[in-house]
Amino acid sequence: MGDITFVEEGNGHKVTSRKRKARPKRFEFVGWGSRQLIEFLQFLGIDTTEMISQYEVTDTINKYISKQGLMDPSKKRKVVCDERLVSLFGTKTISKIKVHKLLEKHYKENQDDSDFDYLYDDEPRVSQHSEKVANPTRKVVQKPRSTFAAIVTDNIKLLYLRKSLVQELVKSPGTLESKVLGSFVRIKRDRDDYLQKYPYQLVQVTGVKKQYGTVDFLLQVTNYVKDVPISVLSDDKFSQEECEDLHQRIKNGSLKKPTIVEMEEKARILHEDQTKHWLRREILLLRRLIDRASEKGWGKEYPFL
């Protein structure tokens, strides 16, 4: 929990140096799909005049994999791509269960310019007024302040509040609202909602109000009509799947996509509280481990106690 390091889709400010992920390839689109996808389907004799759903294409590719015998017999679910699948997916091997997800970027309707920008930077950005550049051969890319932030785990965890941290923030009601508004919390889904994939969901806090007749607070969050008591928040980490679910809801328009500036400002507000909370949790865990080790040591020395 040191310096704030932002995974970003674009920013014109200095950032902490991070390793860069491979930059996704930009696709040339032919109608509704990428040229690679259209050519692959046409090779199979499929009419691509009208858009074919992602689920249908996934089924088509799975049948192609089976027919061509591309499954790796030594590794479950691993596909050894032939020349045509390499052209489509850009890699020699893929997991069969990820075919549907890999096809998403081949659909024009799923394109967002921010999805094809840097996720990590391997060099510090030079601010607009800086006159010195550490390496003059490197190109300095200036990004607008309105650039959207990537909805990925490394970003969301900077704005994520565990239940125990919210309970600590409640002790200072004067600053509670300014700190929790715009942050993300994790709550358990309705058991009767059989359409949901995961038992928990990441939601964004949009309001705070006092519970009538008590000193407790309620949170207003996205995707929920009713106000949420702090007691129902999760105190555990969120999963990668839950982050992807949040990303999908934002792409669908259910949530406003935050800009890098908005997330930066909120992360800086929460950074000190998150760091102190993390340290307290680590110290508590260490004490428990020490106590457990001590009990085992006493048990060995005095086995009849």
C-alpha positions as semicolon CSV with decimal commas, in nm:
position;residue;x (nm);y (nm);z (nm)
1;M;0,000;0,000;0,000
2;G;0,266;0,252;-0,107
3;D;0,228;0,514;-0,379
4;I;-0,095;0,513;-0,573
5;T;-0,029;0,341;-0,903
6;F;-0,310;0,379;-1,154
7;V;-0,385;0,144;-1,433
8;E;-0,504;0,384;-1,694
9;E;-0,645;0,411;-2,040
10;G;-0,504;0,757;-2,089
11;N;-0,363;1,039;-1,877
12;G;-0,149;1,348;-1,922
13;H;-0,001;1,348;-1,571
14;K;0,299;1,186;-1,412
15;V;0,227;0,838;-1,284
16;T;0,421;0,579;-1,091
17;S;0,625;0,364;-1,328
18;R;0,463;0,030;-1,411
19;K;0,530;-0,249;-1,654
20;R;0,324;-0,219;-1,968
21;K;0,087;-0,488;-2,076
22;A;0,083;-0,581;-2,440
23;R;-0,115;-0,320;-2,624
24;P;-0,423;-0,473;-2,785
25;K;-0,421;-0,478;-3,160
26;R;-0,647;-0,234;-3,339
27;F;-0,885;-0,413;-3,571
28;E;-1,005;-0,315;-3,913
29;F;-1,380;-0,369;-3,922
30;V;-1,581;-0,491;-4,216
31;G;-1,938;-0,407;-4,129
32;W;-2,031;-0,550;-3,790
33;G;-1,716;-0,756;-3,730
34;S;-1,339;-0,745;-3,756
35;R;-1,181;-0,843;-4,087
36;Q;-1,026;-1,148;-3,919
37;L;-1,361;-1,271;-3,791
38;I;-1,548;-1,204;-4,117
39;E;-1,280;-1,384;-4,321
40;F;-1,283;-1,682;-4,086
41;L;-1,663;-1,717;-4,108
42;Q;-1,662;-1,673;-4,486
43;F;-1,397;-1,946;-4,511
44;L;-1,647;-2,176;-4,339
45;G;-1,912;-2,076;-4,595
46;I;-2,119;-1,870;-4,353
47;D;-2,312;-1,567;-4,476
48;T;-2,188;-1,258;-4,291
49;T;-2,426;-1,005;-4,445
50;E;-2,624;-0,988;-4,121
51;M;-2,460;-0,980;-3,781
52;I;-2,414;-1,322;-3,619
53;S;-2,442;-1,326;-3,242
54;Q;-2,137;-1,383;-3,027
55;Y;-2,293;-1,700;-2,887
56;E;-2,351;-1,844;-3,237
57;V;-1,994;-1,765;-3,341
58;T;-1,863;-1,924;-3,019
59;D;-2,059;-2,240;-3,100
60;T;-1,926;-2,236;-3,458
61;I;-1,566;-2,205;-3,343
62;N;-1,606;-2,481;-3,083
63;K;-1,740;-2,711;-3,356
64;Y;-1,448;-2,611;-3,579
65;I;-1,203;-2,694;-3,300
66;S;-1,358;-3,038;-3,252
67;K;-1,374;-3,113;-3,623
68;Q;-1,011;-3,014;-3,679
69;G;-0,893;-3,203;-3,368
70;L;-0,724;-2,900;-3,217
71;M;-0,771;-2,991;-2,851
72;D;-0,443;-3,064;-2,669
73;P;-0,479;-3,422;-2,536
74;S;-0,228;-3,360;-2,258
75;K;-0,399;-3,051;-2,118
76;K;-0,769;-3,017;-2,045
77;R;-0,948;-2,739;-2,237
78;K;-0,629;-2,620;-2,409
79;V;-0,666;-2,550;-2,782
80;V;-0,366;-2,559;-3,015
81;C;-0,460;-2,301;-3,276
82;D;-0,415;-2,369;-3,644
83;E;-0,322;-2,097;-3,891
84;R;-0,676;-1,960;-3,915
85;L;-0,734;-1,945;-3,539
86;V;-0,392;-1,782;-3,490
87;S;-0,501;-1,515;-3,738
88;L;-0,826;-1,469;-3,546
89;F;-0,697;-1,474;-3,187
90;G;-0,334;-1,370;-3,234
91;T;-0,193;-1,653;-3,023
92;K;-0,086;-2,015;-3,069
93;T;-0,287;-2,155;-2,779
94;I;-0,610;-2,055;-2,606
95;S;-0,841;-2,197;-2,341
96;K;-1,161;-2,330;-2,493
97;I;-1,370;-2,177;-2,216
98;K;-1,238;-1,832;-2,308
99;V;-1,342;-1,839;-2,674
100;H;-1,660;-1,637;-2,606
101;K;-1,470;-1,369;-2,414
102;L;-1,197;-1,347;-2,680
103;L;-1,459;-1,282;-2,948
104;E;-1,591;-0,972;-2,774
105;K;-1,328;-0,739;-2,920
106;H;-1,407;-0,861;-3,274
107;Y;-1,752;-0,698;-3,264
108;K;-1,773;-0,337;-3,373
109;E;-2,057;-0,266;-3,127
110;N;-1,824;-0,351;-2,838
111;Q;-1,554;-0,109;-2,943
112;D;-1,453;0,172;-2,714
113;D;-1,150;0,378;-2,811
114;S;-1,036;0,363;-2,450
115;D;-1,018;-0,018;-2,472
116;F;-0,726;0,014;-2,712
117;D;-0,507;0,247;-2,513
118;Y;-0,226;0,190;-2,266
119;L;-0,318;-0,008;-1,958
120;Y;0,021;0,033;-1,794
121;D;0,304;0,276;-1,857
122;D;0,667;0,170;-1,847
123;E;0,790;0,527;-1,826
124;P;0,676;0,823;-1,616
125;R;0,462;1,068;-1,810
126;V;0,597;1,419;-1,849
127;S;0,359;1,685;-1,726
128;Q;0,242;1,958;-1,959
129;H;0,476;2,223;-1,816
130;S;0,784;2,006;-1,774
131;E;1,084;2,103;-1,985
132;K;1,306;1,803;-1,905
133;V;1,265;1,459;-2,052
134;A;1,469;1,171;-1,904
135;N;1,495;0,994;-2,238
136;P;1,460;1,225;-2,540
137;T;1,410;0,931;-2,776
138;R;1,085;0,835;-2,606
139;K;0,766;0,990;-2,733
140;V;0,568;1,184;-2,474
141;V;0,197;1,121;-2,519
142;Q;-0,038;1,385;-2,383
143;K;-0,386;1,261;-2,295
144;P;-0,696;1,472;-2,225
145;R;-0,819;1,496;-1,868
146;S;-1,153;1,351;-1,976
147;T;-0,999;1,015;-2,071
148;F;-1,191;0,727;-1,917
149;A;-1,031;0,502;-1,655
150;A;-0,995;0,132;-1,726
151;I;-1,241;-0,078;-1,525
152;V;-0,988;-0,333;-1,405
153;T;-0,900;-0,482;-1,067
154;D;-0,596;-0,259;-1,005
155;N;-0,811;0,053;-1,043
156;I;-1,124;-0,060;-0,862
157;K;-0,934;-0,183;-0,555
158;L;-0,811;0,174;-0,499
159;L;-1,173;0,281;-0,452
160;Y;-1,298;-0,037;-0,284
161;L;-1,415;-0,017;0,080
162;R;-1,447;-0,322;0,301
163;K;-1,723;-0,327;0,562
164;S;-1,476;-0,286;0,849
165;L;-1,327;0,024;0,686
166;V;-1,671;0,182;0,634
167;Q;-1,747;0,111;1,000
168;E;-1,433;0,304;1,093
169;L;-1,524;0,594;0,862
170;V;-1,866;0,618;1,031
171;K;-1,688;0,726;1,349
172;S;-1,617;1,058;1,174
173;P;-1,961;1,142;1,031
174;G;-1,847;1,486;0,921
175;T;-1,623;1,339;0,650
176;L;-1,815;1,017;0,585
177;E;-2,010;1,132;0,282
178;S;-1,713;1,291;0,106
179;K;-1,513;0,970;0,143
180;V;-1,766;0,703;0,052
181;L;-1,949;0,877;-0,234
182;G;-1,816;0,735;-0,561
183;S;-1,642;0,444;-0,389
184;F;-1,723;0,078;-0,450
185;V;-1,856;-0,175;-0,200
186;R;-1,941;-0,544;-0,227
187;I;-2,281;-0,677;-0,128
188;K;-2,453;-1,014;-0,140
189;R;-2,708;-1,059;-0,417
190;D;-3,069;-1,155;-0,361
191;R;-3,088;-1,533;-0,326
192;D;-3,414;-1,538;-0,522
193;D;-3,252;-1,374;-0,824
194;Y;-3,166;-1,682;-1,028
195;L;-3,046;-1,480;-1,327
196;Q;-2,733;-1,360;-1,147
197;K;-2,403;-1,538;-1,212
198;Y;-2,220;-1,454;-0,888
199;P;-2,334;-1,448;-0,523
200;Y;-2,178;-1,103;-0,467
201;Q;-2,181;-0,784;-0,670
202;L;-1,967;-0,470;-0,681
203;V;-2,180;-0,157;-0,659
204;Q;-2,098;0,214;-0,643
205;V;-2,208;0,434;-0,354
206;T;-2,426;0,721;-0,475
207;G;-2,560;0,856;-0,145
208;V;-2,543;0,841;0,235
209;K;-2,826;0,906;0,479
210;K;-2,895;0,852;0,846
211;Q;-3,127;0,572;0,945
212;Y;-3,443;0,716;1,101
213;G;-3,448;0,701;1,480
214;T;-3,093;0,563;1,510
215;V;-2,731;0,673;1,483
216;D;-2,667;0,426;1,201
217;F;-2,616;0,517;0,837
218;L;-2,760;0,372;0,518
219;L;-2,590;0,369;0,179
220;Q;-2,760;0,434;-0,152
221;V;-2,593;0,221;-0,419
222;T;-2,631;0,147;-0,788
223;N;-2,848;-0,149;-0,899
224;Y;-3,045;-0,142;-0,571
225;V;-3,371;0,039;-0,509
226;K;-3,358;-0,004;-0,131
227;D;-3,101;0,165;0,090
228;V;-2,828;-0,068;0,213
229;P;-2,721;-0,093;0,581
230;I;-2,348;-0,104;0,642
231;S;-2,387;-0,438;0,820
232;V;-2,462;-0,618;0,491
233;L;-2,140;-0,506;0,319
234;S;-1,872;-0,765;0,253
235;D;-1,542;-0,755;0,440
236;D;-1,362;-0,974;0,185
237;K;-1,182;-0,903;-0,141
238;F;-1,382;-0,888;-0,461
239;S;-1,311;-1,138;-0,738
240;Q;-1,189;-1,083;-1,092
241;E;-1,526;-1,208;-1,220
242;E;-1,709;-0,947;-1,011
243;C;-1,487;-0,675;-1,157
244;E;-1,563;-0,798;-1,508
245;D;-1,934;-0,797;-1,424
246;L;-1,899;-0,432;-1,312
247;H;-1,718;-0,350;-1,637
248;Q;-1,998;-0,506;-1,840
249;R;-2,265;-0,310;-1,653
250;I;-2,076;0,012;-1,725
251;K;-2,046;-0,080;-2,094
252;N;-2,420;-0,149;-2,101
253;G;-2,487;0,199;-1,967
254;S;-2,611;0,092;-1,622
255;L;-2,333;0,296;-1,462
256;K;-2,149;0,610;-1,566
257;K;-1,795;0,534;-1,675
258;P;-1,554;0,729;-1,449
259;T;-1,272;0,939;-1,589
260;I;-0,913;0,889;-1,480
261;V;-0,923;1,229;-1,304
262;E;-1,233;1,137;-1,101
263;M;-1,082;0,806;-0,991
264;E;-0,747;0,970;-0,913
265;E;-0,909;1,229;-0,687
266;K;-1,120;0,971;-0,503
267;A;-0,822;0,737;-0,463
268;R;-0,615;1,013;-0,305
269;I;-0,896;1,091;-0,060
270;L;-0,919;0,726;0,046
271;H;-0,549;0,635;0,031
272;E;-0,456;0,723;0,390
273;D;-0,760;0,551;0,542
274;Q;-0,710;0,241;0,329
275;T;-0,342;0,220;0,420
276;K;-0,408;0,252;0,795
277;H;-0,688;-0,003;0,773
278;W;-0,465;-0,245;0,582
279;L;-0,187;-0,207;0,841
280;R;-0,428;-0,276;1,128
281;R;-0,553;-0,591;0,955
282;E;-0,198;-0,712;0,891
283;I;-0,091;-0,648;1,250
284;L;-0,400;-0,830;1,381
285;L;-0,328;-1,125;1,154
286;L;0,036;-1,131;1,268
287;R;-0,069;-1,133;1,634
288;R;-0,303;-1,424;1,571
289;L;-0,026;-1,620;1,401
290;I;0,210;-1,545;1,692
291;D;-0,052;-1,654;1,946
292;R;-0,119;-1,973;1,752
293;A;0,253;-2,050;1,730
294;S;0,292;-1,983;2,103
295;E;0,004;-2,219;2,187
296;K;0,163;-2,494;1,981
297;G;0,497;-2,432;2,152
298;W;0,342;-2,453;2,500
299;G;0,160;-2,769;2,396
300;K;0,484;-2,940;2,300
301;E;0,667;-2,832;2,616
302;Y;0,380;-2,913;2,852
303;P;0,172;-3,182;2,675
304;F;-0,036;-3,263;2,984
305;L;-0,159;-2,909;3,051
